[in-house]
Amino acid sequence: YTVGLAAVTWAIWLARNKATFEKQLIKSPFEIVYLACSFLLYSAGLQPVEEVARLRLGAEMIRASTTKLMAMCEGARRATGD
């Protein structure tokens, strides 16, 4: 769980720094989720061999779920005319 928590925390921290110092706000909270998945995939290679497959699978599951959720949100947004 520590690796996942670190990935999410790091993604939030980088988004905060980007907003604070570069004056670039995130366009969607999904950006943070995708960034966290990238960190999980990267850090999987730094973990013990028995943890690598599980971390990669978890990151891919989160990414796939987020992609589906984004599509649902986009469909709802278009349906309401926003």
C-alpha positions in Angstrom: 0.0 0.0 0.0 2.9 2.3 0.6 3.9 2.5 -3.0 0.3 3.3 -4.1 0.0 6.0 -1.4 3.3 7.5 -2.4 2.3 7.5 -6.1 -1.0 9.3 -5.4 0.7 11.8 -3.0 3.4 12.5 -5.5 0.9 13.1 -8.3 -1.1 15.5 -6.1 2.1 17.3 -5.0 3.2 17.8 -8.6 -0.2 19.1 -9.7 -0.1 21.5 -6.8 3.4 22.7 -7.7 2.4 23.1 -11.3 -0.6 25.3 -10.2 1.4 27.3 -7.7 4.7 27.9 -9.6 3.7 27.6 -13.3 0.2 29.0 -12.9 -1.2 26.0 -14.8 -4.3 24.5 -13.3 -5.3 20.9 -14.0 -8.1 20.6 -16.5 -9.5 17.5 -14.9 -8.9 15.5 -11.7 -8.4 12.5 -14.0 -4.9 14.0 -14.8 -3.8 13.3 -11.3 -5.1 9.7 -11.5 -3.2 9.1 -14.8 -0.1 10.6 -13.3 -0.4 8.4 -10.2 -0.7 5.3 -12.5 2.4 6.4 -14.4 4.3 6.6 -11.1 3.0 3.2 -10.1 4.2 1.6 -13.3 7.5 3.3 -13.0 8.0 2.3 -9.4 6.9 -1.3 -10.0 10.4 -1.9 -11.6 12.0 -0.8 -8.3 10.1 -3.3 -6.2 10.8 -6.9 -5.2 10.1 -9.3 -8.1 7.1 -10.8 -6.4 5.4 -7.4 -6.2 6.0 -6.2 -9.8 3.1 -8.0 -11.5 0.6 -7.0 -8.8 1.6 -3.3 -9.0 1.5 -3.3 -12.8 -1.9 -5.0 -12.8 -3.3 -2.6 -10.2 -2.0 0.4 -12.2 -3.6 -0.9 -15.4 -6.9 -1.6 -13.6 -7.0 1.9 -12.2 -6.1 3.4 -15.6 -8.8 1.3 -17.4 -11.5 2.2 -14.8 -10.5 5.9 -15.0 -10.8 5.8 -18.8 -14.3 4.3 -18.6 -15.3 6.9 -16.0 -14.0 9.7 -18.2 -16.1 8.4 -21.1 -19.2 8.3 -18.8 -18.6 11.8 -17.6 -18.1 13.1 -21.1 -21.3 11.4 -22.2 -23.2 12.9 -19.3 -21.7 16.4 -20.0 -22.8 16.2 -23.6 -26.3 15.0 -22.7 -26.8 18.0 -20.4 -25.3 20.5 -22.9 -22.5 21.8 -20.6 
